[in-house]
Amino acid sequence: MKKVLILFSHPTFEKSRANAILVEHVKNKEGVTFHDLYEEYPDFHIDVSFEKQLLMEHDIIIWHHPFYWYNCPPLMKQWIDMVLEFNWAYGPNGTALESKTCLNVITTGGTKELYCSEGSNSYTVDEFLRPFEQTANLCLMNYLRPFLVMGTHQLTEEELEAYGNKYSELIDTLQNKKTNSIEHGVT
């Protein structure tokens, strides 16, 4: 079974109905390490050596976060900037993450209709996530399409539970299958 590292970043997790349900469905799964960056680093002082060790111990990396101004929350960005170092994660000698699988798990308040060329955001979430995709490419990782939960403010408890179940099923699939054949992109 492949080991999964969920790098969770939500500065106001206690207010997020959607993320609370998603996290509840996956945080205690066998082979999953749930790592809450805001809980671990409230002062933003990231232990780079510890984070690198976590990455080395896992096969699948999930960047789980709400969509903040078309990006991730600031602590996750700082984590990427500090941990994914030249000649470790990328560069001539940077092969530490080679062949690992990664993806984003994203929640948005906006609906799918807002995230398209005709919508008020003008682009899809996939298009906004190009920097994550390129980061994965640069680090020689296999980037999968994101798992999306959109329009979270309009979803019922039952709909959120269904997304929680789908997230859990996705992790089961990632742990037990060849990841290059997975197409999910749930919305």
Order of alpha helices (4+ residues) and beta strands (2+ residues): beta-alpha-beta-alpha-alpha-beta-alpha-beta-alpha-alpha-beta-beta-alpha
